[in-house]
Amino acid sequence: MDLFQAQLPGQTFHDLLRSWRTKSPVQEITFMGQDGYMLLSYNAVKDAFQDNENFPPHTVYTFNPEPQVGKTFISIPDPEHALYRQLTMPAFKLKAIANYDTDWVEQLCHELIDRFIDEDNVDLQSAFSFRLPILVIIRMLGLPREDEQQLHEWGAGILAYQNSHELAQQCGEALANYLEPVIEQRRQQPQNDIITELTQAELQGTTLSNQDIISHVRLLLPTGAETTYLALGNLFYAILKNNLWQTLQQNPELIDSAIEESFRYETPVFSLPRMTGTRDFEFYGKTLKANRLCFFGIGSAHHDETVYDDPDTFILEREQKPPLLTFGPGIKNCPGMHLARKELKIALQALLQRLDNPQLLSDTPSEGSVLRTPPALHIKLR
Ligand code: HEM
């Protein structure tokens, strides 16, 4: 089986991973015709995140997304990685996001809901989850909302690199041409947005050129939008499937634990790609060959029965111990996690407030072997 093509919906994938995991914490796999590995147990995945010599964190990103987005901190090693990450991401830090006035995010949610609230049914994925995160990142960057559709297409094209290199290249170039005059304009007339912050950023004498800013925006737009979309879908599916809508309406203090449990139950970046280093090495009883694709099976680790009780059950008030690996506990630990958590919470609160007793019209669990979310979420509204 080539994992690239496999959809593996819901429990099908978890059962397959369990059958592999009970034999060994490391599985040989095929992905896009290439031989590689998948790390399956919680401990193997956690340890691999700390082992930067055998699993150098940046190399895989030189194949994707660097050719489409250009040089950014995601595809360069430390110390430049740390420097450019610090230069470009201050707006996403915990304190910045906590202090950020997000009333407009709530308003955006309600605007999206207004468009379907009078219908009999709706696909929550296309009408809400797919649209909200791109609108949020567009607004934070300071780009006009009317360009949503165009920016979404370019972002999706960049991410769909594995399906079409040419399209990804074209989308990257189109986005660069679009951004160049915006950046120049922000240099002349600063505004209260991230593009302006990037034009003013300075650290240890390093500043960002227009090309640096274009590349980092080309990175942030799709990474910020896509992963949060996946997470929203996984969260809503779990709540609807487990009939927890009314429980959460009546007990809003459980919203945070619902979000965390959805990160465990179906984690959006389900299998995180890495490359092995330049030498063969021993890892959890197997010899791993140099320069091979190796997926960190975050989704598998989250269903490892040796560390989580009853892992295939969504338990609303589960204490997440040991800590989840959703955002990658290594040097590339997701800088967008505070924004993602906040967005998920505001979105769920808005939907709980507006939709009474929505019901799944068909059972469409999360699918995909690398990135994972339901293909659609058709719900009955009345
Ligand atoms: C629920 C939503 C999200 C999930 C599950 C997620 C997951 C991850 C994971 C697992 C990593 C680690 C990658 C590695 O170790 O190679 C990562 C890194 C990253 N994430 Fe997220 N992410 C999410 C939201 C976001 C958002 C909203 C943004 C941007 C605003 C973002 C931007 C990034 C960037 C730029 C990196 C690379 C960090 C580095 O190279 O140091 N992510 N994310």
Residues whose N, C-alpha, C, O or C-beta is under 5 A from the ligand:
A	BS01	HEM	P57 F73 I74 L220 T223 G224 T227 T228 A231 P268 V269 L325 T326 F327 G328 I331 K332 N333 C334 P335 G336 M337 L339 A340
